[in-house]
């Protein structure tokens, strides 16, 4: 039905309820939590059994997200896919204005409910606008009285006006939540930059100083080979620490969230691998990896993904190092672990893992004019090397 003319709510109790609902919407909440709070406030405000907020897709047609309240988990699981913005929900997307129905199923735009979906009768909805643009729509169904009994009269004009008013407040809250998120992100970026500067300007310089001091003592170790070896090992350990700190500095300098750089993708994939490995892989880069990768980035990530997956499934390792380099005209992925070592598969030339993953990587490297190998490390474990020429 078309939107009703403006109607003033005169019941002071209902106006107090609206004020309480608006105050319940905290603008500094994380957005997903805020959307749930909005729906809960709307359900309480008009006595609805079910409520939802559908967030419009970026293109403006269909729903990108659907936050709902009132349905138990079993019902949600039996329904399966959440609404995409069809039927009466789609009507609100096409014509963003308040709508109120006594019987949802009899509306010409109604498309019915999927199997397992609870029956719904009365309906009221209103658009949520942020800075003049429709962000999403509030949907409330099944009006109930204070005792929890279905109200045969359904939602009235006061309900429609209250939902419309709450939707307006919700739009302001969503806008504020976005601004809070931006402020937090800027603060996080500044803190990451500060930590990266401190690591580079203070920590690295001190490590360099210690390493130079140790190197100066190497020549004075005299005839004590054990002391000389220990000094050399300490310098090598400091060099490795410097490489790891440089990797950390880069990851701190990279913006949080999705990124198109190969380095960021590699760091993200290694961070995700912690769940399957039980620990964080060590990551190193050498050379202009991002600039050199070009169209090979997808192949590099596929090689790394398969290598880490292979370690997680078969190696029983407690240490994994990942090296991605662009040096000497080649782009290479090297993954080493301290696990059980490779078990050659007869006739395949590829060790460990009976699936197609590693043979596929060998084939991918061959197509690109490169090489692929899996071998045992002298100190135990496995070394995987995937290498392809640059500039092909």
N, C-alpha and C positions, 0 to 999 in steps of 0.2 A: 504494500500500500504506500502511497506517497507520504512524504514526511508531514507530520502534523504542524500547524501553525505554532508559533511560540506560545508555550503554556507555562505560567509561573506556578512553581510549587509553593503552596501556602502552609503546609503542615510543618510546624516548627520541629517536631520530632524527626521528620524525614530530612529537613535541612540540617539538623545537627548530625544525622547519620551521614549525610554527604560530606560535611566538614570533617567528621572522623575518618571517612574513607580517604579524603584528600590528604589528611595528615598522616595516614598510614603508609602513604607512598613516599618513601624516603628517596630523595634525588641523588644521594651519593652511593647508591647501591650499584653493584655490577649489573649490566643491562639484563641478562637473563633472569637474575633474581628479581630485578625490578619488574619485569613483565609479569612474572608469576604473582608478585605482590599486587599489581594492578588488577589482575583477574580475580584474585581472592577478595579484594576490596569491592569489586563490582558485584560479585556473587552475594556477598553479605549485604550490600547496599539495597538490592532489589529483591532479595529472597529467592534467588535462582538456585536450582539444583546443579546445573552445569554451566560452566563459563569457559571462554577461550579468548585468546588474542591472536589473530592471524597477522603475521608480519609480511607485508608485500615483498615480492621479489624485486630485484633491482630494475627489471624491465617494466614493472608496473602491472604485469598480468600474472595471476597465480600467487601462491604463497611460498615464501622462502622458509618460514618457521611458523610453528603452531604451538602456542603455550596453552595448556588446558588444565582445568580444575574440576573435580567432581567424579570423574570416572576411576574405578578401582583398577589396579595394574592388570588383573586378569582380563577385564573388558578391553583395555588398551591393547593387550597382547593378541586377543582374538580378532580385533579389527584389523591389525596389521598396519598398512600405510596410513599416515595421517592425511587429513583433507588437503587438497591442492588448490582450493578456491573455485569449486564448481557449484552449481545450483544457487541457492539463496546466498551462500557465502560469496559466490562470484558476482551476484547482483550488487552487493555492497561494494565490491571492487570496481565494477563498471559505473555505478552511480553512488559515489561516496556521500550518502546522506542518511540520517537516522531512519530505521525501519522497525515496525512493530507488527507482529502477526499473532492472531489468536490460535491459529492451527498451522504449524509449519508445513506439514505434509500436503496441504491443499493449495499451496501457492503455485502458480504456473511455472516458476523457475525451479521448484523442488525436483530433485533427482533421486530421492529415496536414500536409505541408509545401507551401508555394506553389512554383510552377515556379522553377527556378534555385537553390532552397535545398539546401545540402549534406545528405546523409543523416546522421542522428544516431541512436545506439543507446542506450547507457547514460546515465542521468540521475540527478542528485542536486540537490536544491534546499532552501533554508531561508529563512525570513523575516528581514528586517532591521528591528528595532524601534528606534524613537527615543522615549525617555521613555514606554515602555509601549505606544505605538501603532505599527502596522505602517507603515513608510516605503516598503518595497519588498521584492523577493525576489531572492535570489541563485540563478542557474541555471547548472549545470555539466553538460556532456555529453561523451560519448566518452572514457572512461578509457583512458589509454595508459601503457605501462611506461616506465622511465627511458630506454630506447633509442628511444622514439618509436613503438613498435609497438602496435597496438590490443590492449587487454587483454580477452580474451573473458570474463573473470569480472566485468567492470564494476566499479563502485564498491562498496566494502565498508562495514562498520559504522564502521570507523575514519574513512573518508572522510566519511561522514555526520556523525559527531561533530565532526570538524575543521571542516567547512563551517559547522555550527551554531555552533561556538565563534567562528569568524572573523566570522560574521554578527553575533554579539553585539558583538564589538569594532568592527565596521563601524558599528553603530548609535551607539556612543559617539563614534566619529570624525565621523560625520555631524552629530551634535548639537554637538560642539565646533567643527566647521567653520562651522555656522550662527552660533554665538556669536561666533567670530572675525570673520565677515562683518558682524555687527551692530556689533561694536566698531569695525571699520574704517569702517563707514558713519557711526557717530556721530562718529568723529574727522574724517571728511571734512566732515560737516555743520558741525562746530565751525570747521574751517579755512575753509570757504566763508563762514561768518558773519564770521569775523575779517577776511578779505579785503574783504568787502562793507562792514564798518564802516570799515576803513582808507580804502577808496575814497571813502566818503561823508564821513567826518569829516576826512580829511587832504587827499586829492587834489582833491576837488571844491572844498573851501574855498580851496585855493591857486589853483585855476583861476579861481574867482570873484574872488579878490584881484587876479590879473593882469589879468582882463578889466576890472575897475573902474579899475585904474591906467591901462590903455590908453584907456578911455573918457574919463578925465580929461585925457588929452593931446590928444584930438581937437580940443577948443576952442582949443588952443594951437598947432595946426598952421599957423596963419597963412594965408598966401596960397599955400602949397605944396599944390596939389590932389592931386599924386601921393602925398605923405606922408599926407594925410587919407584917401585911398582905401585905402592899405595898412593904416592903423590900423583902418579900418572892416572890411576883409577879415579882419584878425587877430581882431577881436572876434567876427565872425560864425563864424570857424573855431573859436574857443573855445566859443561857444554850441553848435555842432554836437558838439564833443567832450564837452561836459557831457551832452547828450542820449544819446550813445552810452554814456557811463559809467553813466548811470542805468539804461539797458537792461541793461548788464552786472551792475549791482548787483542788479537784479530776478532775473536768471537765476541768480546765485549764491545768492540767498535762497530760490529755489524748490527743493524737495526733489528729489534725484536720482531718476530712475526715472519710471514712468508718472504722469501728473498729469491732473486733470480740468479745470484752468484753461485758458482760451483762450490767455492769454499763453504759458504753458508749451508748449501744443501748437504755437503759431506758432513759438516759438523752436526747438522740436524739429524742425519741418518745415524751417525754414531751415538748421539744422545738417545735416540729411540732404541738402539740396539741394547742399551742397558737392561731393558725389561727381559730380553731373552738370554743375554749373557750373564746377568747378575752383577755386572761391574761396568765401569766406563772404559771404552777403548782409549788408548793413547793415540793422538792424531798429530801428524806432522805434514807441513806443506813445504815445497821447495820450488822456486821459479815462479814465473807469472802464470799461475794456474788458471785464473779467471780469463785473462786476456788470450791465452793460448788454446783454451778448451774449444771455444766456438761450437761447432755442430757435434763435437765429440762428448759434450757434457752428459747426454743421456746414456751413452755407452759406458762412461766412467761410473756413473751412479748405478747402472745395472751390474757392472762388475763388482762394485763394492757391496751392493745389496746381497748378491749371491755369495760372496766371500764371507760376509758376516753371518748370513744364514747358515752356511756350511759349518762354520765354527760353532755356532750355537747348537746345531743338531748333532754334531759328531765329535767335536774335539775334547769336550770336558776340560776346557782350558780355564786358567785363572788369570791369564794375561793375554791381551791382544793389542798389537800396535798397527796403526793404519798410516800409510804414507802415500800421499798424492803429489806427484812431481811433474814439472814441465821443464826438463833440462835436456841438453844435447839433442834437441830436435825430436824428442819423444814425450808423450804423455803417459804416465805410468801409475798404476795402482798396485801397491805392495801391502799385503796383509800377513802378519806373522802372529803365531800363537804358541803357547807352551803346553799344548794339549797332548793327546795320545799319539799324534803323528799321522802321516798319511798311510792309507791302506790301498795299494794299487789295485785297480780293477783290470782284470785280464783283457788285453786287446784294446783298451781304451786310451792308454797313455795318460789318463787323468786319475789322480788319486782321490780317495775318500769320497763317499757319497754315491749311491747307485742311481741317482736321478739324472735328469737331463741338464741341470743347471750348469755344472762345470763344463761339460762338453759344449753346451751352447756358447759359453764364454770363449772357449777355444775357437769355435767357429766364427764368432763375432770378431775376435782379434785377427783371425786369418783373412777375413773379408776386408778388413781395414789395413792389411799389409803388416800386421804386428805379430806378436807372439804371446803365448800363455803357458804357464807352467805351475805345477804344484809339486813341491819337494819337501824332504825332511830337513829340518834345521839341525846343524851339528849339536847345538845345545838342547835339543829336544823340541818336539812340536812340529809345526807345519809352516812353510813359507809359500804364499801364493803370489805370483807376479803376472800382471796383465799389462802389456805394453804395446802402444801403437804409435806410428810416426805422425808428427804434426804436419800440417799444410797439405793434406791429401784432399 
